[in-house]
Amino acid sequence: MISRPARVFAGALAAMALAGCAGYRLGPTNGASAGSRTVEVTPFSNKTLEPRLGDAVTSAVRRNLQTDGTYKLASNGESDIVVTGEITRYQRFEISFLPNDVLTARDYRVMLTARVTAKDRSSGKIIMDKPVTGSTIIRVGNDLTSTERQALPLLAEDLAKNVTENLVDSSW
C-alpha cells in the first residue's frame, strides 16, 4: 500500500507534468491549417560585394519553408504568397584575437541582412516588409576567404530560419 504523502507527491507531480503541456499546440502557430496556403520564393538579389549569397539564401529559404510545413512551396506563378528578397548587408566583426598577437583576429561573427517582402498575390497586399538578419561565428584558419566560403551555408541557413519564423508567425 502506498502511503498518503507518496500519493500526494505523485498527484502533484502528475499535475505539474500536465500543466507543462497546456500551452503546446500541434501544427502551425498562426492558426492556419498546415499546407492550406502556398508560397513562392523568387531568387534573392545580392546588393553586396560578396559573391554567391543570393543563390545560397534562396535555396535555404525554400528548404526551410518546406521543412516547416506551414505553407506548401509553389512555383510558376501559382502561389498565394510571393516572397522576394534583397541582400543588403554582409558584415564581419572580430570576436577574439590570437593570444600572442592582439592585432590578428581568430574568431569572427559574420552577419547577413536581407530586406524580405511577402505579398499576397491576389490582393497585392504587403504581408511582410522588413529586414531580417542571420549570423554565424567562424574561426579563421590559414585563409579567411576559404573559411567564409565554408561558413556560407550556415549563414544562409540562419537567415532562412529567421525569414521562415517571420513568415509563419505573422498573423494576416
Residue pairs with C-beta under 8 A, 6 or more apart in sequence:
2 10
27 33
27 34
28 34
28 69
28 70
28 168
29 70
29 168
29 169
30 70
30 168
30 169
30 170
30 171
30 172
31 171
32 70
34 69
34 70
35 69
35 70
35 71
35 72
37 71
37 72
37 80
37 81
38 71
38 72
38 73
38 74
38 78
38 79
38 80
38 81
39 65
39 71
39 72
39 73
39 74
39 79
39 80
39 81
39 82
39 83
39 118
39 167
40 73
40 74
40 75
40 77
40 78
40 79
40 81
40 82
40 83
41 58
41 61
41 62
41 65
41 73
41 83
42 58
42 82
42 83
42 84
42 85
43 54
43 55
43 58
44 53
44 54
44 57
44 58
44 61
44 84
44 85
44 86
44 87
44 114
45 54
45 85
45 86
45 87
46 53
46 54
46 87
47 86
47 87
47 88
48 87
48 88
48 89
48 90
49 90
50 90
50 148
52 149
52 152
53 87
53 90
53 112
53 152
53 156
54 87
56 152
56 153
56 155
56 156
57 85
57 87
57 112
57 114
57 156
57 159
57 160
58 85
59 156
60 153
60 156
60 157
60 159
60 160
61 83
61 85
61 159
61 160
61 163
61 164
62 73
63 160
64 157
64 160
64 161
64 163
64 164
65 71
65 73
65 164
65 167
66 73
68 164
68 168
70 167
70 168
71 81
71 167
71 168
74 80
77 121
79 121
80 120
80 121
80 122
81 118
81 119
81 120
81 121
81 127
81 167
82 118
82 119
82 121
83 116
83 117
83 118
83 163
83 167
84 116
84 117
84 119
85 114
85 115
85 116
85 117
85 163
86 114
86 115
87 112
87 113
87 114
88 113
88 114
88 115
88 131
89 111
89 112
89 113
90 110
90 111
90 112
90 113
91 110
91 111
91 112
91 113
92 108
92 109
92 110
92 111
92 148
93 108
93 109
93 111
94 105
94 107
94 108
95 105
95 107
95 108
95 109
95 137
96 105
96 106
96 107
97 103
97 104
97 105
97 106
98 104
98 105
98 106
105 140
106 139
106 140
107 137
107 138
107 139
107 140
108 137
108 138
108 140
109 135
109 136
109 137
110 135
110 136
110 137
110 138
110 148
110 151
110 155
111 133
111 134
111 135
112 133
112 134
112 135
112 155
112 156
112 158
112 159
113 131
113 132
113 133
114 131
114 132
114 133
114 159
114 163
115 129
115 130
115 131
116 128
116 129
116 130
116 131
116 132
116 163
116 166
117 126
117 128
117 129
118 126
118 127
118 128
118 129
118 167
118 170
119 125
119 126
119 127
120 127
120 172
127 170
127 172
128 166
128 167
128 170
130 166
132 159
132 162
132 163
132 166
133 159
133 162
134 155
134 156
134 157
134 158
134 159
134 160
134 161
134 162
135 155
135 158
136 151
136 154
136 155
136 158
138 147
138 148
138 151
139 147
140 147
141 147
